[in-house]
Amino acid sequence: INDAKVYYQKAINLNANKEDYYYHSYGELLYKNKEYLEALTYFKKELEISNHSESMQQIIEINHILQINDSNEKVNM
């Protein structure tokens, strides 16, 4: 996973045309690795470039996951 993250970050930095593919793919990698806040950042960057409903759905899912985690933390305190 760490190697893939490094390569995606390099691709994003070299992405002069700001193609949304790189942001979405990196967001997917982070999402699958349960790095939700960072994934959220990249899905939002993708939405700044294009209006993909898939990214919007993932943002909604991440927000839902974060709300559940926040509620669980409050209960466990």
Salt bridges, closest charged atoms under 4 A:
ASP20 OD2 - HIS52 ND1 3.08
GLU28 OE2 - HIS24 NE2 3.68
GLU28 OE1 - LYS32 NZ 3.86
GLU35 OE1 - LYS5 NZ 2.93
GLU46 OE1 - HIS24 ND1 2.90
GLU46 OE2 - HIS52 ND1 2.72
GLU54 OE2 - HIS24 NE2 3.35
ASP70 OD2 - LYS74 NZ 3.44
